[in-house]
Amino acid sequence: MAQLTVTIHGRNYPIVCDDGQEEHVTRLATYIDKRASEIAETVGQVSEGRLLVMTGLLIADELSEAYDEMERLQVEAKKSEDAIRTETRESMEAKVAPVVDSLAVRIENIAAGLESD
């Protein structure tokens, strides 16, 4: 396990993470620090606990919006996929129908020829 120290709003926090995850954890902490600083600038002096709760709520809201957007895009992609399937099926049917009709006429002609013999 790797150990590192991250700084959030001027305070150091020792963190333990999986080996190789140090850069990722540092990047996350930097983001949290940035958001906490933005909130502190907006609301003024608040307790550290309250600032971190507000920061957590802000980040949770961002995550919720990202999930909503992802779900919207998945629905949109599914609709597009369904439309493409329908269009492809209709296109294939339009191309195959004349061939099937032609084969049916040929079969009927062959059958008629066999019946007359």
C-alpha positions in Angstrom: 0.0 0.0 0.0 1.2 3.4 -0.9 1.1 6.4 1.4 0.8 10.0 0.4 -0.3 13.3 1.7 -3.0 15.4 0.0 -3.8 19.0 0.7 -7.5 20.1 0.8 -8.1 23.8 1.5 -4.7 24.3 3.1 -4.9 21.2 5.4 -2.8 18.1 4.8 -4.4 14.7 5.0 -2.4 11.4 5.0 -3.9 8.9 2.6 -3.3 5.3 2.0 -4.0 3.9 -1.5 -3.2 0.9 -3.7 0.3 0.9 -5.2 0.3 2.7 -8.5 -2.8 4.8 -7.6 -0.9 7.7 -6.1 -1.2 10.0 -9.2 -5.0 9.2 -9.5 -5.6 10.0 -5.8 -3.5 13.1 -6.1 -5.6 14.3 -9.1 -8.8 13.6 -7.2 -7.6 15.5 -4.2 -6.6 18.4 -6.4 -10.1 18.5 -7.8 -11.7 18.4 -4.4 -9.3 21.2 -3.2 -10.3 23.3 -6.2 -14.0 22.8 -5.6 -13.6 23.5 -1.8 -11.7 26.7 -2.6 -14.4 27.8 -4.9 -17.1 27.2 -2.3 -15.0 28.9 0.4 -14.7 32.0 -1.9 -18.5 32.0 -2.4 -19.8 31.4 1.1 -17.0 32.9 3.1 -15.5 31.5 6.3 -17.2 28.2 7.3 -16.0 25.3 9.5 -13.8 22.7 7.8 -16.4 20.0 8.3 -19.2 22.1 6.8 -16.9 23.1 3.9 -16.1 19.5 3.1 -19.8 18.5 3.4 -20.7 21.3 1.0 -17.9 20.2 -1.4 -19.0 16.6 -1.2 -22.6 17.6 -2.0 -21.4 19.7 -4.9 -19.4 16.9 -6.3 -22.2 14.4 -5.8 -24.5 16.8 -7.7 -22.0 16.9 -10.6 -21.8 13.2 -10.6 -25.6 12.9 -10.6 -25.8 15.3 -13.6 -23.2 13.2 -15.3 -25.2 10.0 -14.7 -28.3 11.7 -16.0 -26.5 12.8 -19.1 -25.1 9.3 -19.6 -28.5 7.8 -19.3 -30.0 10.3 -21.7 -27.2 9.5 -24.2 -27.8 5.8 -23.8 -31.5 6.2 -24.5 -30.7 8.4 -27.5 -28.2 5.8 -28.8 -30.7 3.0 -28.4 -33.3 5.0 -30.3 -30.8 5.6 -33.1 -29.8 2.0 -33.1 -33.5 0.9 -33.4 -34.0 3.5 -36.2 -31.0 2.2 -38.1 -32.2 -1.4 -37.7 -35.7 -0.5 -38.9 -34.2 1.4 -41.8 -31.8 -1.4 -42.7 -34.6 -4.0 -42.5 -36.9 -1.9 -44.7 -34.1 -1.3 -47.1 -33.3 -5.0 -47.3 -36.9 -5.9 -47.7 -37.2 -3.4 -50.6 -34.2 -5.0 -52.3 -35.3 -8.6 -51.7 -39.0 -8.3 -52.5 -38.5 -7.9 -56.3 -36.2 -10.9 -56.3 -38.7 -13.0 -54.4 -41.5 -11.9 -56.7 -39.4 -12.8 -59.7 -38.7 -16.2 -58.3 -42.3 -16.7 -57.5 -43.3 -16.0 -61.1 -40.6 -18.4 -62.4 -41.8 -21.1 -60.0 -45.4 -20.6 -61.1 -44.4 -20.8 -64.8 -42.5 -24.0 -64.1 -45.4 -25.4 -62.2 -47.8 -24.4 -65.1 -45.5 -26.0 -67.6 -45.4 -29.2 -65.6 -49.2 -29.3 -65.3 -49.7 -28.9 -69.1 -47.4 -31.8 -69.9 
